[in-house]
């Protein structure tokens, strides 16, 4: 007031008591918690605009609040438009999301991998309020996934390399083996027809037959290793089910056993081997793949003979049961029993998942070790040590794949290979096969199986034959069927060399009864002079002995031949040839300079030779090789070695096609 009165201070504000001050402190602490929490958070409205984001999220992305808040979230994750829209659709439907991976772009342009958890806060009237999004760094998981994927890719690459290596190795091993076996067969046939001193002739034939058996056994062992690898990858074997006589197969199986290959001293050691037929009321016929069954029996019988004690016995027992109320198809029980030391303790042959009659591509292996203890490190180490010792043991023959291969082969036939752990005094391996004989399959020779015991005669291979008359000779059958293993559902170009001309380009007389000596009138009327010309074959093969042997066989079939050492030489020959000069091309696949696949593709596409038949003839074992050949333009596909009978049928077939006739007298198409 005027006149020197007292001064007053006026304070503006809200009165705050201690309780309100405490609440404000808590609010500030809560705001700090959300702003600086170790996890990023933000709110979005219904159209995807950022309403709020904590400082942690701003730090992660490198934006300021002014640059981030108020902007569409799509501006910061432009590569994830479809995913963001799907997230909003889920949230708008009332669903929460969790661990959804989203890529955000930082202010510096880098991509960061984040995981989002979110739900929606709704207004009181039930309308969309805002999202509540929690964001976590996903970089560590991405790195782990990338490392795992890298390891998987490297593992797959290594397996492909191993597969290619094995395929190439097997090709180089089996090619010479097949060639040597064919050489032995050819020379053996010649020796048996020439006039030699009888003792010398017999000795020569015996030596060559023995060499042929040894080479065939080596090829079979390699095929087993290759097929086992395919089975473990889930491959399926192609099978051909036809009815055949059980008695004959049993005899053939035991007579194929060669003691000299299985016993230490090369003799029989007083071991008796027999086939025991049990008449259970079933048929003498079994409808399955005959060759696959023989392969299984050979493995199991050889293993039994190898392990049985001197003076012991090995029995192949076959029981045929007719259809019944519980089994509409009938069945055949096959047992291999011996009185030897038995399988290692704890051996189990696991049952298939699918059961009899159903076969899939899954890998099921027989196991050595106590059941249920395969995860025990000590048990695994013990089994590993036993396997390693077995491989080092020079007294053991073979490579130990007989049981695993047989296990898979039996599955391909619809059965289940089992080991009888309760069998006393030896070993019993058994399996049961379904036996469905279709109407019309069973002819007069298939009667009810009679009980009978047939001992092994012990004859040398050259004298083995079936007891019943009219049945094929086993030695002949063996030669024709040796190539059936591994059948899964993979210079100067102007002229041939002098050796090739000597063995491959000359035409000789045809064996009596194989082909006609005169040309059918229908062929002459259709093809003219060409029908009377020799059937001309171009052999494309890099291995000299294989080409020479094939040329020798074709000469006997009244064919003219020319050889090309690789695909490039074949192309050069075909480019210079007259139209229609060659009637057929036999093409190897694995060759230097240019392989058969590339050569065939060029023949079809560049040379425009679409009519000439090109047959793939190869020892390649890849699963997809046949389909690849079909896609390129091969007419047909054959595995080495091509049996003589099959080669004769093939030549007859394509000669008939060339001449325009349905059949050729004296030949079977």
C-alpha positions in Angstrom: 0.0 0.0 0.0 1.0 3.6 -0.5 2.5 5.3 2.4 5.0 2.4 3.2 2.6 -0.4 3.9 3.6 -4.2 4.1 4.5 -6.1 0.8 2.8 -9.4 -0.2 3.9 -12.5 -2.4 1.3 -14.2 -4.5 2.0 -18.0 -5.3 0.3 -19.7 -8.2 -0.1 -23.6 -8.4 -2.0 -26.6 -7.2 -1.8 -27.7 -3.7 -0.1 -31.1 -3.4 -0.1 -33.3 -0.4 2.5 -36.1 0.3 0.3 -38.8 -1.3 -0.1 -37.1 -4.6 3.6 -36.4 -4.7 4.3 -40.1 -4.2 1.9 -40.9 -7.0 3.7 -38.6 -9.4 7.0 -40.2 -8.5 5.6 -43.6 -9.3 4.2 -42.3 -12.6 7.6 -40.9 -13.5 9.2 -44.2 -12.6 6.7 -46.1 -14.7 7.2 -43.8 -17.7 11.0 -44.3 -17.4 10.4 -48.1 -17.2 8.5 -48.1 -20.5 10.8 -45.6 -22.2 14.0 -47.4 -21.3 12.9 -51.0 -20.9 15.2 -53.7 -22.4 12.5 -54.5 -25.0 11.2 -52.2 -27.7 7.5 -51.2 -27.7 5.1 -49.2 -29.8 1.5 -48.4 -30.3 -0.3 -48.3 -33.7 -3.7 -47.0 -34.5 -6.1 -48.9 -36.8 -4.6 -47.5 -40.0 -1.0 -48.5 -39.0 0.2 -45.0 -37.9 2.8 -45.0 -35.0 1.1 -43.4 -32.0 3.9 -43.9 -29.5 7.2 -45.7 -29.3 9.6 -46.0 -26.4 13.2 -44.8 -26.5 14.5 -48.4 -26.8 12.8 -48.9 -30.1 14.0 -45.5 -31.3 17.5 -46.5 -30.4 17.2 -49.8 -32.2 16.1 -48.2 -35.4 18.1 -45.0 -35.1 15.2 -42.5 -35.5 14.2 -39.6 -33.4 10.7 -39.3 -31.9 9.8 -36.7 -34.5 11.0 -38.9 -37.4 9.2 -42.0 -36.2 6.1 -41.2 -34.3 3.2 -40.1 -36.4 4.5 -42.0 -39.5 2.9 -45.1 -41.1 4.7 -48.2 -39.8 4.9 -49.4 -43.5 7.6 -46.7 -44.1 10.0 -48.6 -41.8 9.3 -52.2 -43.1 8.6 -51.7 -46.8 9.6 -55.3 -47.7 7.0 -56.8 -45.4 3.8 -55.2 -46.7 1.9 -58.4 -47.1 3.0 -59.6 -43.7 2.0 -56.4 -41.9 -1.4 -56.5 -43.5 -1.8 -60.1 -42.4 -0.8 -59.0 -38.8 -3.4 -56.3 -38.8 -6.0 -58.7 -40.1 -5.2 -61.1 -37.2 -5.3 -58.4 -34.6 -8.5 -56.9 -36.0 -10.1 -60.3 -35.6 -9.4 -60.2 -31.9 -6.4 -62.6 -32.1 -3.1 -62.0 -30.5 0.2 -62.8 -32.3 3.5 -64.1 -31.0 7.0 -64.5 -32.3 6.2 -63.2 -35.8 9.4 -62.4 -37.6 9.5 -59.0 -39.3 12.3 -57.1 -41.0 12.7 -53.4 -40.2 14.8 -50.9 -42.0 17.0 -48.6 -39.8 17.7 -44.9 -40.5 21.0 -46.0 -41.9 19.3 -48.3 -44.4 20.3 -51.6 -42.7 17.9 -54.5 -42.3 17.3 -55.8 -38.7 15.4 -58.9 -37.9 12.9 -58.5 -35.1 10.2 -60.7 -33.5 6.8 -59.1 -32.7 4.3 -60.0 -30.0 1.1 -57.9 -30.0 -2.6 -57.6 -29.1 -5.1 -54.8 -29.2 -6.4 -52.3 -26.6 -10.0 -51.7 -27.4 -12.0 -48.5 -26.4 -15.0 -48.6 -24.1 -17.4 -48.7 -27.1 -15.6 -51.8 -28.4 -13.8 -50.0 -31.3 -10.2 -50.4 -32.2 -8.0 -48.4 -29.8 -4.4 -49.2 -30.5 -2.0 -52.1 -30.7 0.3 -53.1 -28.0 3.5 -54.3 -29.8 6.5 -55.7 -28.1 9.6 -56.1 -30.3 12.7 -58.3 -29.6 15.9 -58.7 -31.5 15.9 -61.8 -33.7 19.4 -61.5 -35.0 20.9 -64.3 -32.8 18.3 -66.8 -34.0 18.8 -65.8 -37.6 22.5 -66.4 -37.2 22.0 -69.8 -35.6 19.5 -70.7 -38.4 22.0 -69.6 -41.0 24.8 -71.6 -39.4 22.5 -74.7 -39.2 21.5 -74.2 -42.9 25.1 -73.8 -43.8 25.9 -77.1 -42.1 23.0 -78.8 -43.8 24.0 -77.5 -47.2 27.6 -78.6 -46.6 26.4 -82.0 -45.4 24.2 -82.4 -48.5 27.1 -81.3 -50.7 29.4 -83.8 -49.1 26.9 -86.5 -49.6 26.5 -85.6 -53.2 30.2 -85.6 -53.6 30.4 -89.0 -51.9 27.6 -90.4 -54.1 29.3 -89.2 -57.2 32.7 -90.5 -56.0 31.1 -93.9 -55.3 29.3 -93.9 -58.6 32.4 -93.2 -60.5 34.5 -95.7 -58.5 31.9 -98.4 -58.9 31.8 -97.7 -62.6 35.5 -98.1 -63.0 35.6 -101.2 -60.9 32.6 -103.0 -62.4 33.4 -102.2 -66.0 36.5 -104.3 -66.1 34.9 -107.0 -64.0 32.1 -107.3 -66.4 34.5 -107.3 -69.3 36.7 -109.9 -67.8 33.7 -112.1 -67.0 32.5 -111.8 -70.6 36.0 -112.7 -71.8 36.0 -115.8 -69.6 32.6 -116.8 -70.9 33.6 -116.3 -74.6 36.9 -118.1 -74.3 35.2 -120.9 -72.3 32.6 -121.4 -75.0 35.3 -121.5 -77.7 37.4 -124.0 -75.7 34.4 -126.3 -75.4 33.9 -126.3 -79.1 37.5 -126.6 -80.4 39.5 -129.8 -80.7 41.9 -129.9 -77.8 43.6 -132.6 -75.8 40.8 -133.7 -73.4 42.8 -133.2 -70.2 44.0 -129.8 -71.4 40.5 -128.8 -72.5 39.0 -129.8 -69.1 41.7 -127.9 -67.2 41.3 -124.8 -69.3 37.5 -124.8 -69.0 37.7 -125.4 -65.2 40.1 -122.5 -64.8 38.1 -120.1 -66.9 34.9 -121.1 -65.1 36.5 -120.4 -61.8 37.8 -117.1 -63.0 34.3 -116.2 -64.2 32.8 -117.2 -60.8 35.3 -115.1 -58.9 34.8 -112.0 -61.0 31.0 -112.5 -60.8 31.3 -112.6 -57.0 33.3 -109.4 -56.9 30.7 -107.7 -59.1 27.9 -108.9 -56.8 29.7 -107.6 -53.7 30.1 -104.2 -55.3 26.5 -104.2 -56.4 25.5 -105.0 -52.8 27.4 -102.0 -51.4 25.9 -99.7 -54.0 22.4 -101.0 -53.5 22.6 -100.7 -49.7 23.6 -97.1 -50.0 20.5 -96.6 -52.2 18.2 -98.4 -49.7 19.5 -96.2 -46.9 18.6 -93.1 -49.0 15.0 -94.4 -49.3 15.2 -95.8 -52.8 12.9 -98.6 -54.0 14.0 -101.6 -56.0 12.1 -102.4 -59.2 10.6 -105.9 -58.8 8.9 -108.2 -61.3 6.5 -110.6 -59.7 5.9 -113.8 -61.7 5.0 -117.3 -60.4 7.7 -120.0 -60.4 8.4 -123.4 -58.9 9.5 -123.3 -55.2 11.2 -126.7 -55.4 13.4 -125.7 -58.3 14.4 -122.4 -56.6 15.3 -124.2 -53.4 17.5 -126.6 -55.3 19.2 -123.8 -57.3 19.8 -121.9 -54.1 21.7 -124.7 -52.3 23.6 -125.8 -55.4 24.9 -122.3 -56.0 26.9 -122.6 -52.7 30.6 -123.0 -53.3 32.4 -124.3 -50.2 35.8 -123.3 -51.6 34.7 -119.6 -51.5 33.3 -119.8 -47.9 35.4 -122.2 -45.9 39.0 -121.5 -44.6 40.4 -124.8 -46.1 38.5 -124.5 -49.4 36.6 -127.8 -48.7 33.2 -128.7 -47.3 34.4 -129.6 -43.8 31.9 -132.3 -43.7 29.0 -129.8 -43.7 25.7 -131.0 -45.0 23.4 -128.6 -46.8 19.8 -129.4 -47.8 16.5 -127.9 -48.7 13.5 -129.1 -46.7 10.1 -128.7 -48.4 7.2 -128.8 -46.0 3.8 -129.6 -47.4 1.4 -127.3 -45.6 -1.3 -127.6 -48.2 0.0 -124.7 -50.3 1.0 -124.5 -53.9 4.4 -125.3 -55.3 4.2 -121.9 -57.0 5.3 -118.6 -55.4 4.4 -115.4 -57.1 7.2 -112.9 -56.3 10.5 -111.7 -57.9 12.5 -114.8 -58.5 15.9 -113.2 -58.9 15.5 -111.0 -55.8 14.5 -114.1 -53.7 17.5 -116.0 -55.0 19.8 -113.1 -54.1 18.4 -113.1 -50.5 18.8 -116.9 -50.2 22.3 -116.8 -51.5 23.3 -114.2 -48.9 21.7 -116.0 -46.0 22.9 -119.5 -47.0 26.4 -118.3 -47.6 26.5 -116.6 -44.3 25.3 -119.8 -42.6 27.8 -122.0 -44.4 30.6 -119.6 -43.5 29.9 -119.6 -39.8 28.7 -123.1 -39.1 31.1 -125.5 -37.3 32.9 -128.3 -39.2 30.6 -131.3 -39.5 27.5 -129.1 -39.0 24.4 -128.7 -41.0 22.6 -125.9 -42.9 19.0 -126.2 -43.9 16.8 -124.2 -46.2 13.2 -124.9 -45.1 10.3 -123.8 -47.3 6.7 -124.1 -46.1 3.8 -123.2 -48.4 0.4 -122.4 -46.8 -2.9 -122.1 -48.7 -5.3 -119.2 -48.3 -7.3 -119.3 -45.1 -10.0 -117.4 -43.2 -7.3 -115.1 -41.8 -5.1 -114.9 -44.9 -6.9 -114.7 -48.3 -3.6 -114.8 -50.3 -1.7 -117.7 -48.9 1.9 -117.4 -47.8 5.3 -119.0 -48.0 7.5 -119.3 -44.9 11.3 -119.4 -45.7 13.7 -120.4 -42.9 17.5 -120.7 -42.9 18.7 -122.8 -40.0 22.1 -123.9 -38.9 23.7 -125.5 -35.8 26.6 -123.1 -35.6 27.6 -120.4 -33.1 24.7 -118.1 -33.9 24.5 -114.4 -34.4 26.2 -112.0 -31.9 24.3 -111.6 -28.6 21.6 -109.0 -28.8 21.2 -109.0 -32.5 17.7 -107.9 -33.5 16.0 -107.5 -36.9 13.5 -104.7 -36.3 10.0 -105.1 -37.7 8.9 -102.9 -40.5 6.5 -100.0 -39.8 4.3 -100.8 -42.8 3.9 -104.5 -42.3 3.7 -107.3 -44.9 2.4 -106.2 -48.2 3.2 -102.5 -47.9 6.6 -101.2 -48.9 7.7 -97.6 -48.6 10.9 -95.7 -49.1 11.9 -95.3 -45.5 15.2 -96.6 -44.2 14.9 -99.5 -41.7 18.1 -101.3 -40.8 18.9 -104.4 -38.8 20.6 -103.5 -35.5 23.4 -105.1 -33.5 23.2 -104.5 -29.8 20.7 -104.9 -27.0 17.3 -103.7 -27.9 16.5 -100.3 -26.4 20.1 -99.5 -25.6 21.1 -98.0 -29.0 21.4 -94.6 -27.3 23.8 -95.9 -24.6 27.2 -94.4 -25.4 29.0 -97.4 -23.9 26.9 -99.8 -26.0 27.5 -97.8 -29.1 31.2 -97.7 -28.4 31.2 -101.4 -27.9 29.4 -102.1 -31.1 31.7 -99.7 -33.0 34.7 -101.5 -31.6 33.3 -104.9 -32.6 32.6 -103.6 -36.2 36.1 -102.2 -36.4 37.6 -105.5 -35.2 35.5 -107.4 -37.7 36.8 -105.2 -40.6 40.4 -105.8 -39.5 40.0 -109.5 -39.1 41.7 -111.1 -42.2 40.0 -114.4 -41.6 36.6 -112.9 -42.4 35.5 -112.9 -46.0 33.1 -110.3 -47.6 32.3 -106.8 -46.5 29.5 -107.4 -44.0 26.6 -106.1 -46.1 24.7 -109.4 -46.6 22.3 -109.0 -43.8 21.4 -105.3 -44.4 20.9 -105.9 -48.1 18.8 -109.0 -47.5 16.7 -107.1 -45.0 15.8 -104.4 -47.5 15.4 -107.0 -50.4 12.9 -109.0 -48.3 11.0 -105.8 -47.6 10.8 -105.1 -51.4 9.1 -108.5 -51.7 6.5 -107.6 -49.0 8.1 -109.6 -46.2 10.0 -109.0 -43.0 13.4 -110.6 -42.3 13.5 -111.8 -38.7 16.0 -113.5 -36.3 14.7 -116.1 -33.9 16.5 -115.2 -30.6 14.9 -118.2 -28.8 16.3 -120.7 -31.3 18.6 -123.1 -29.4 21.7 -124.7 -30.7 22.3 -122.4 -33.7 20.7 -119.7 -35.8 17.3 -119.3 -37.4 16.6 -116.5 -39.8 13.2 -116.5 -41.3 10.7 -114.4 -43.3 7.2 -114.9 -44.7 6.1 -113.7 -48.1 2.6 -113.2 -49.4 1.6 -115.6 -52.2 -1.2 -114.3 -54.4 -1.6 -116.4 -57.5 -3.8 -114.6 -60.0 -6.3 -116.5 -62.1 -4.6 -117.9 -65.1 -1.1 -117.6 -63.5 -1.0 -121.1 -62.2 -0.6 -123.9 -64.8 -0.5 -127.7 -64.6 3.1 -127.8 -63.2 2.1 -125.9 -60.0 0.6 -128.5 -57.7 0.4 -128.8 -54.0 3.9 -128.7 -52.4 4.9 -132.1 -51.1 7.1 -132.7 -48.1 10.6 -133.6 -49.2 14.2 -133.3 -48.2 16.8 -132.7 -51.0 20.5 -132.7 -50.1 23.1 -130.7 -51.9 24.8 -132.8 -54.5 28.1 -130.9 -54.3 28.5 -130.9 -58.1 30.8 -128.4 -59.7 29.1 -125.4 -61.4 29.5 -126.9 -64.9 27.4 -129.9 -63.9 24.6 -128.3 -62.0 21.1 -128.9 -63.4 17.5 -129.2 -62.1 16.2 -132.6 -61.1 13.0 -132.2 -63.1 13.4 -132.5 -66.8 12.8 -129.6 -69.1 14.1 -127.0 -66.6 16.8 -124.5 -67.6 20.4 -125.2 -66.8 21.6 -123.2 -63.7 24.9 -122.3 -65.3 23.1 -120.8 -68.3 20.6 -119.0 -66.0 23.5 -117.6 -63.9 25.1 -116.1 -67.0 21.9 -114.5 -68.2 20.9 -113.1 -64.8 24.2 -111.8 -63.4 23.3 -108.3 -64.6 20.0 -108.1 -62.7 21.5 -106.7 -59.5 21.0 -103.0 -58.7 17.9 -102.4 -60.9 16.5 -99.4 -59.0 12.9 -97.4 -59.1 20.5 -93.8 -61.7 41.7 -90.1 -82.1 41.0 -90.3 -85.6 37.3 -90.0 -86.2 37.3 -91.0 -89.8 37.7 -94.7 -89.3 38.1 -97.4 -86.7 41.5 -98.6 -85.7 42.9 -101.8 -87.3 42.1 -103.8 -84.2 38.5 -102.5 -84.3 38.2 -103.5 -87.9 39.5 -107.0 -87.1 37.0 -107.6 -84.4 34.2 -105.3 -84.9 33.5 -104.4 -88.6 33.5 -107.8 -90.3 30.3 -109.9 -90.8 30.4 -113.6 -90.2 27.9 -116.4 -90.4 25.0 -116.5 -88.0 24.6 -119.3 -85.5 22.1 -121.8 -86.6 18.5 -121.0 -85.5 19.2 -117.5 -84.4 18.3 -115.5 -87.5 16.9 -116.3 -90.9 19.3 -117.0 -93.8 16.9 -115.6 -96.3 15.2 -112.2 -96.2 11.4 -112.3 -95.8 9.6 -111.2 -98.9 7.6 -108.6 -96.9 10.8 -107.0 -95.8 12.1 -106.9 -99.4 8.9 -105.4 -100.7 9.0 -102.7 -98.0 12.7 -101.8 -97.7 14.1 -103.1 -101.0 17.8 -103.9 -101.1 18.4 -102.6 -97.6 16.5 -105.5 -96.2 19.2 -107.9 -97.4 22.0 -105.7 -96.0 23.6 -106.6 -92.7 22.2 -104.8 -89.7 24.7 -102.0 -89.0 25.5 -101.0 -85.4 27.7 -98.1 -84.2 29.3 -99.0 -80.9 30.2 -95.9 -78.8 32.4 -97.3 -76.0 35.7 -96.0 -74.6 36.8 -99.2 -73.0 38.6 -101.3 -75.6 37.8 -104.7 -74.2 34.1 -103.9 -73.8 33.9 -102.7 -77.4 35.8 -105.7 -78.8 33.6 -108.2 -76.9 30.4 -106.4 -78.0 31.7 -106.4 -81.6 32.4 -110.2 -81.4 28.9 -110.9 -80.1 27.3 -108.8 -82.8 29.4 -110.5 -85.5 27.8 -113.8 -84.5 24.4 -112.1 -85.0 25.3 -111.2 -88.6 25.7 -107.5 -87.8 28.3 -105.1 -89.2 29.8 -102.8 -86.6 31.9 -99.7 -86.3 33.4 -98.3 -83.1 33.7 -94.8 -81.8 35.9 -94.3 -78.8 33.8 -91.4 -77.3 30.9 -89.2 -78.1 32.9 -86.7 -80.2 34.2 -89.5 -82.4 30.6 -90.8 -82.8 29.4 -87.3 -83.9 32.2 -87.1 -86.5 31.4 -90.5 -87.9 27.7 -89.8 -88.1 28.3 -86.4 -89.8 30.3 -88.1 -92.5 28.0 -91.1 -92.9 25.4 -91.7 -95.6 21.7 -91.5 -94.7 20.6 -94.8 -93.2 24.2 -96.1 -92.9 23.7 -97.1 -89.3 20.6 -98.9 -88.1 21.3 -98.7 -84.3 23.7 -97.0 -81.9 24.8 -98.6 -78.7 26.0 -95.7 -76.5 28.1 -95.8 -73.3 27.4 -92.9 -70.9 30.7 -92.3 -69.0 33.4 -91.5 -71.6 36.2 -89.0 -71.9 36.1 -86.0 -74.3 32.3 -86.2 -74.7 30.0 -88.4 -72.7 27.0 -90.3 -74.0 24.4 -87.9 -72.7 25.9 -84.9 -74.5 26.5 -86.9 -77.6 22.9 -88.2 -77.8 21.5 -84.7 -77.3 23.7 -83.3 -80.1 22.7 -86.2 -82.4 19.0 -85.5 -81.8 19.2 -81.7 -81.9 22.2 -80.7 -84.1 22.4 -83.6 -86.5 18.6 -84.0 -86.6 18.8 -87.8 -86.5 15.6 -88.4 -84.7 14.8 -91.8 -86.3 17.9 -93.8 -85.5 17.5 -95.9 -82.3 20.0 -95.0 -79.6 20.3 -97.5 -76.7 22.1 -96.5 -73.5 24.4 -99.3 -72.4 26.1 -98.4 -69.2 27.3 -99.4 -65.7 26.2 -96.1 -64.2 24.3 -96.6 -61.0 22.7 -93.3 -60.3 19.0 -93.5 -59.4 17.9 -90.8 -61.9 20.1 -91.8 -64.8 17.4 -93.7 -66.7 14.9 -90.9 -66.5 17.6 -88.5 -67.6 18.4 -90.6 -70.6 14.7 -90.8 -71.6 14.5 -87.0 -71.4 17.5 -86.5 -73.6 16.3 -88.8 -76.4 17.6 -92.3 -75.8 15.3 -95.0 -77.2 16.0 -97.6 -74.5 18.2 -98.2 -71.5 20.3 -101.2 -70.5 22.7 -101.9 -67.7 26.1 -103.6 -68.2 26.8 -106.4 -68.8 24.0 -107.0 -71.3 23.3 -110.7 -71.3 23.8 -112.4 -74.6 20.1 -113.5 -74.9 18.9 -109.9 -74.2 21.3 -108.6 -76.9 20.0 -111.1 -79.4 16.4 -110.2 -78.6 17.2 -106.5 -78.9 19.0 -106.8 -82.3 16.1 -109.0 -83.6 13.6 -106.4 -82.4 15.2 -103.4 -84.1 16.1 -105.4 -87.3 12.4 -106.3 -87.5 11.4 -102.7 -87.1 13.9 -101.7 -89.8 12.6 -104.3 -92.2 9.0 -103.6 -91.4 8.0 -107.1 -90.3 6.4 -108.2 -87.1 8.5 -111.2 -86.4 11.7 -112.9 -87.7 11.6 -116.6 -88.2 14.0 -118.3 -85.7 14.1 -115.4 -83.3 12.0 -114.4 -80.2 11.2 -110.6 -80.1 
